[in-house]
Amino acid sequence: MSTSTAGPTTRPTTGPTPATSPSPSSAPTPDTGAHTPEAAGLIADARRRIDDLDGRIIGLVQERMAVSAVIQRERITSGGRRVNLSREMEILAHYRDQLGKPGTALAMTLLELSRGQI
C-alpha cells in the first residue's frame, strides 16, 4: 500500500475561467483608481503636470491681482472709481467666448479676487 504525499487534487480546466473575482493586478490602485500599472503611471505623471499647471495658474492669478491693484489705485488717485463695470463686462464676455458658460464663472471669480485689494 502506498501513501500519497501530494497536495489536494486539482481538476483540469476545460475552457475559460469564470471571472468571479478580479486578479490582484486588475484591482484599482487607491491613489489613481487605475487597474494596470501602466495606467497608474500615466495618471501619476499627468497629475504631476496638473499640479505644476495649478501652481503656475495660482501664480498668474496673484500677478493679475497685483496688476489690478495698480490699475485701481491709479484710477482712484486720478478721481475715478475703483471698478470699471464696462471693462469687467468685456472680461466676462472674453472668458465666456473662450470657455463657455463656466468661463463666465471663472471670470467672476477672478474679478472678485482682484476687486478692493487697495
C-alpha positions in Angstrom: 0.0 0.0 0.0 1.4 3.4 -0.9 0.7 6.7 0.8 0.3 9.8 -1.2 2.2 12.9 -0.2 0.7 15.1 -3.0 -1.4 18.1 -2.1 -5.1 18.5 -2.8 -6.4 17.1 -6.1 -6.9 19.6 -8.9 -9.4 19.3 -11.6 -8.3 20.0 -15.2 -9.8 23.2 -16.6 -11.9 22.9 -19.7 -12.5 26.4 -21.0 -12.2 29.9 -19.7 -12.0 30.5 -16.0 -15.1 32.4 -14.8 -14.4 36.0 -13.8 -15.7 35.7 -10.2 -13.1 38.0 -8.6 -10.5 40.3 -10.2 -6.9 39.3 -10.1 -4.7 41.4 -7.9 -3.2 43.2 -10.9 -6.7 44.4 -12.1 -7.8 45.8 -8.7 -7.7 49.6 -8.8 -4.9 51.3 -7.1 -6.2 53.5 -4.3 -4.4 56.7 -5.3 -5.2 56.6 -9.0 -8.1 54.3 -9.5 -6.2 52.7 -12.4 -6.4 48.9 -13.0 -3.0 48.5 -14.6 0.5 49.7 -13.6 0.8 51.4 -16.9 -2.4 53.4 -16.4 -1.3 54.2 -12.8 2.0 55.6 -14.1 0.3 57.7 -16.8 -2.2 59.1 -14.3 0.6 59.9 -11.8 2.6 61.7 -14.4 -0.5 63.6 -15.6 -1.3 64.6 -12.0 2.2 65.9 -11.6 1.7 68.1 -14.7 -1.7 69.3 -13.3 -0.1 70.2 -10.0 2.6 72.2 -11.9 -0.1 73.9 -14.0 -2.1 74.7 -10.9 0.9 76.3 -9.3 1.5 78.4 -12.4 -2.2 79.3 -12.6 -2.1 80.4 -9.0 1.0 82.5 -9.6 -0.7 84.1 -12.6 -3.8 84.9 -10.6 -1.7 86.5 -7.9 0.1 88.5 -10.6 -3.3 89.5 -12.1 -4.4 90.7 -8.7 -1.3 92.8 -8.3 -1.8 94.4 -11.7 -5.4 95.1 -11.0 -4.5 96.8 -7.7 -2.2 99.2 -9.6 -5.0 100.0 -12.0 -7.5 100.6 -9.2 -5.0 102.7 -7.3 -4.3 104.9 -10.4 -8.0 105.2 -11.2 -8.9 106.3 -7.7 -5.9 108.6 -7.5 -7.0 110.3 -10.7 -10.5 110.8 -9.4 -12.1 107.8 -10.9 -14.0 104.8 -9.4 -12.3 101.7 -8.1 -14.3 99.5 -10.5 -14.9 100.0 -14.2 -18.0 98.0 -15.0 -17.7 98.3 -18.8 -14.2 96.8 -18.6 -15.5 94.0 -16.3 -18.2 93.2 -18.9 -15.5 92.9 -21.6 -13.6 90.5 -19.4 -16.7 88.4 -18.7 -17.6 88.3 -22.4 -14.0 87.2 -23.3 -14.0 84.4 -20.9 -17.4 83.3 -21.9 -16.4 83.3 -25.6 -13.3 81.3 -24.9 -14.6 78.8 -22.3 -18.4 78.9 -22.5 -20.7 79.4 -19.5 -18.1 78.1 -17.0 -15.7 80.7 -18.3 -18.1 83.4 -17.0 -18.0 81.9 -13.5 -14.2 81.7 -13.7 -14.0 85.4 -14.8 -16.4 86.4 -12.0 -14.1 84.7 -9.5 -11.0 86.4 -10.9 -12.8 89.8 -10.8 -13.8 89.1 -7.2 -10.3 88.2 -6.2 -9.0 91.4 -7.9 -11.5 93.9 -6.5 -10.9 96.0 -3.5 -7.3 95.0 -2.9 -6.3 98.6 -2.2 
